[in-house]
Amino acid sequence: MTITQYKKQMEDFPKEGLEKCLKNTLEKIKFLESIYMTGGKNYYYSEYFRDTAHRERQELCQLSSACYSLLREQ
């Protein structure tokens, strides 16, 4: 999904819900980075798994950007 699509989905979320979503999303991003980044804590997984973690992280970055944008607008 794109940032715009996420924003449309979450436009009615209360501020507290957006803050919680952003916090959880950032924690997930950090974990996924530890899988696919060279020297990461969990880098020992297979190449396929690392590639999947990278793609999922990219999607979560869209979500976190949408949360942050909506929080700024509020």
C-alpha positions in Angstrom: 0.0 0.0 0.0 1.1 3.6 -0.5 1.3 6.3 2.2 -1.9 7.9 0.8 -3.8 4.6 1.1 -2.6 4.1 4.6 -3.6 7.7 5.5 -7.0 7.2 4.1 -7.5 4.1 6.1 -6.3 5.7 9.3 -7.7 9.2 9.0 -10.2 8.7 11.8 -7.8 7.1 14.2 -7.4 9.0 17.5 -4.0 10.5 18.3 -3.3 7.8 20.9 -4.0 5.1 18.4 -1.7 6.6 15.8 1.1 7.0 18.4 0.7 3.4 19.4 0.7 2.3 15.8 3.8 4.3 15.0 5.7 3.0 18.1 4.9 -0.7 17.2 5.7 -0.2 13.6 9.1 1.3 14.4 9.9 -1.6 16.7 9.0 -4.1 13.8 11.2 -2.1 11.4 14.1 -2.3 13.8 13.7 -6.0 14.1 13.5 -6.6 10.4 16.6 -4.4 9.8 18.5 -6.8 12.1 17.6 -9.6 9.8 18.7 -8.2 6.4 21.4 -5.7 7.3 25.0 -7.1 7.1 26.2 -7.5 10.7 22.7 -7.3 12.0 21.9 -9.3 15.2 19.7 -11.8 13.2 21.6 -11.8 9.9 22.3 -15.5 10.0 18.9 -16.4 8.3 18.7 -17.5 4.6 19.0 -15.0 1.8 15.3 -15.6 0.9 14.3 -14.8 4.4 16.5 -11.6 4.4 14.9 -10.5 1.1 11.5 -11.1 2.5 12.3 -9.1 5.7 13.6 -6.2 3.5 10.3 -6.1 1.5 8.2 -6.2 4.7 10.3 -3.4 6.2 9.7 -1.3 3.1 6.0 -1.7 3.5 6.2 -0.9 7.2 8.1 2.3 6.3 5.1 3.4 4.3 2.8 2.7 7.3 5.1 4.6 9.7 5.3 7.6 7.3 1.5 7.7 7.1 1.2 7.6 10.9 3.8 10.3 11.3 2.1 12.5 8.7 -1.3 12.1 10.3 0.1 13.0 13.7 1.8 16.1 12.2 -1.6 17.1 10.7 -3.4 16.8 14.0 
